[in-house]
Amino acid sequence: MMSSSLIDRARSVMPGGVNSPVRSYRAVGGEPVFIKRANGSKIYDVEDREYIDYVCSWGPMILGHNNKKIAESVKKAVDYGLSFGAPTEKEVIMAELITSMVPGIDMIRMVNSGTEAVMSALRLARAFTEKSKIIKFDGCYHGHCDSMLVKAGSGALTLSHPDSLGVTGEFARNTLIADYNDIESVRRLFAENKGEIAAVILEPVAANMGVVPPRDNFLAGLRALCDENGALLIFDEVITGFRLCPGGAQEYFDVRADIVTFGKIIGGGMPVGAYGGRKEIMELVSPLGGVYQAGTLSGNPIAMAAGIAQLTELKENKDIYLRIDRMAESLEKGFKRMAKELELTLTVNRVGSLLCVFFTKEAVTDFKTAKSSNTKLYAKFFKHMLDNGIHMAPAQFEAMFVSDAHTEEDIEKTLEKAEKSLREMKNG
Ligand code: PMP
């Protein structure tokens, strides 16, 4: 079976042939590669071609693909039954793991995706504060719930539909947009909407407009503004959670949020999300409180088995973070060296094991500067790299993810292929 014949079949029965838009390669052109299997740092397409993978399922595979401990844990769980719709010990273990690793989280509720986690966190913040407006940042992506599809990043950005059809004005009206890394834009919104802001939500490291680190004091400034105005601070850690360090962005930047959302890594590759916070807030969630939120498959035993195995590994082996950060740093240095040697206008941003190459000479500090990247050049780079066996995100405004399965040889080979690709691009 070839990718080219699969995409024809797929397109006749699925919108764009995919179940999530970025996979269609719309942003970079060409036909998507269909994947058959993955192991460690590598993925293999249906024609058995091997690629070093920097998508890592968009973040969950922090230990690499097909990690033995996770796979074993899942296989064992399968033998016990797939779903019960009743409480299990695994859910308790999962909640204990997350609350023990992440600061300020007394209680957690499991859901099935990052989108669900954000949607529920926003409802909870509105209930807790009894206010309705939410401040979000231009270019930050928080999943596809209606109120967050306003100036969203990621696929919504790449496909140039920043505001989705089907989202009514009523939903958009309560979402106020500030500029990432611009504390004054947030201060202004608070002043103009006195007493009406329930929460500020953001990706503490923006990773859906490429990777953009928070400026010094930006997160602390948001914390202070929320406190002054009786609003909650929501960290959407669907990407940064358990990636920057075991405690996520709160620990990494030493700033506390009121509600934190998770996804990706906590599921070890299974469909999982979660939201948590301190007790007085979480006690508002049903059945204790009046914020209704439920899920037939929430806390699913197979998903919990995968997540528990992954989080346990991250908790017990903290040097994983040193290793993945070092690998990402080697990539960063290599790209920067190439840019200099080949006289290319590249900007490389990195936070921990999250990395992004922008084709611009500007420092990328917010969505405006991210958009200055030449996306046509990124598309060319992506194609050259793919042809050379390196799988990067098929869109500019995404992160490169490094996993613990990536080896020094992988990094060397990646840089070698990147140099080859960039030279070829330069020579037309
Ligand atoms: N928040 C952030 C920061 C994300 O990156 C994503 C997905 N990439 C989401 C929320 C939505 O998660 P999901 O795709 O699991 O719904």
Residues whose N, C-alpha, C, O or C-beta is under 5 A from the ligand:
A	BS01	PMP	S113 G114 T115 Y141 H142 G143 E203 D236 V238 I239 G263
